[in-house]
Amino acid sequence: MRHSGWVPTLADQFRQHFGHREHLYGVLLDHLADDLDAGGVTALICRDVVGTASRGDAVQLRLLAGLFRIVLRGEAPPLAAFYPSLGGAAPADSVWPVAEPVLLAHVEELRAALAIPPQTNEVGRSAVLAIGLFAAVRVSGIRRVRLLEPGASAGLNLNVDRYRITGPGWAWGSPSSPLVLDTQAADAGPVDLEIVERRGCDLDPVAASTPEGARYLTSFVWPFDLARHERLAAALDIGRAHPVAVDLAGASAWLASQLAQPRGDVLTVVWQSITEQYWPAAESAAVREVVASARARMPLAHLTMEGVPPRQTGGGYDISTHGPELRLDGRLIARSHHHGPPVLLLPEPRAVGGSKGHLG
């Protein structure tokens, strides 16, 4: 029986991340945890983080992504047979004898991978952010938008209007887009708007137009989640055709520079998604201060989609309780999955009436 002061070991964190063996990563993490406890190659790879890594560091996801990058480069063909996103169909329960030699052959690379925070640039979040963008335009009455994104990664979500965002009875965005995102939310209130400027920043920007950048982003998407791989591939194609500038900078300093000059001709929308959990508390406070100060100089909306994911289980989680919160200037307007749809709309206190959502 675990006492109240029990602290999970790194191997425990591996086992608990999914807590089941229903797919490739659940099986791999079980084997990696056992190998870590036994002092095998996993212990060699993780030697610098054993005893110091917290659950928030998600060491297990960093290790799985590093292994996936090796597979994506074509350097482990037998292991690729287990990755559904690469056409593999080998049974996951047979993976360890194939994976262990790959780990042994790439110890230094995989140890270095543990220093790389997960960075998917999940484009499904565009569907959620778009609903917040509609609300911001309705409130302001300004339809020309300047879009600024701290923590933008590769900037894929800044191409939101180049995707097709839909819901029951409505659609918005490029009609010919190869990427369609279904919010599953009725009465989302889409509005006509024009994004006239877009720019982002990140502490580690990803050049999505390069093969290396594309592999990097792909490696953090679970290989059995084929829908996410399909939409990432489509977003990368769009990003190559419409590259977005992402500056190497911290959030608060970058926003202070971007918001320094008055802009009354557009609605400036500062938006962010699943990034604040990685910021120090002082940085979060500084961002709020910069945004608050800029409101006196220009029409401005602050749109946030934030929330730490719950522990994973085979049955998923209840969006209405554990889904990230979509907030417009601090007001909660929706919840969703951490990867995007479905979107659960919450009543919006505006003259044209409220809106209702569902989990689909």
C-alpha angles and dihedrals in degrees: 000000000000117000123220092260095053113134117198117237120229089261089053089052089053093051095044098049093085100000093208143066098231095122143018097278094047089055094043093051091051090054093042090052092050090047091049091053090047093053094247131144091299089061089051091052094045098041094115096051104038108116095012107059118100127206088256091061089065092206090173092060091048090053094047091049092050090052091047091054090057089052092046090054088058094245097124109042095166090054092048087067088074096052112092093196087062093047095265119149104171113134112266093224088069097052104096100072087051097043099046095067090050090053090049092051094051105037097135095045092049092047088054090048090064089070092059114090116222110271116175099155084215105213093196086078088071088076091057096042091049090061089053090048090055090053093048092053092047092051095046099037088220116123101185108085135197106199121205123181125189112198090026097155103191094352095243094140090055087071090065095131090054089063127074110244115191145175137168105312098356144073135184136183133035110353091207096047117134088216118072119181117193111205092189085217122127122206093025090150102229114199136193109259139154125221102214098173134020132178139151143190136212138172088234110023116198120221096221092183091068125079089237092052093047091050091048093055093041092053092065094054112090107251094227093055096087096171091058091049091051094051093044090052090050092047091050090053090051091045091054089053094042109028116192125210113247114182125212100243146109119265103247098041092046093048091048089057095044093047098042097099123061115253116187097157096073142030106253109213118193107195134175136175131201093335108101092076087069094051124092112247090251091056092051090051091048092052091052091049093050092049093047091051093050094055090079090058103046147001101280139172126191113209119187132182103186141149137122112253116247122240110290121250133174091256097052120226141285108266093202090061107025105022118112116268121246106210130182111203088338096311115121110234105159149355129216145163115291088246093050128261143078097068122200108205119210126208110284115209100224134127096253092061138264129292133227130209139190139203093240 
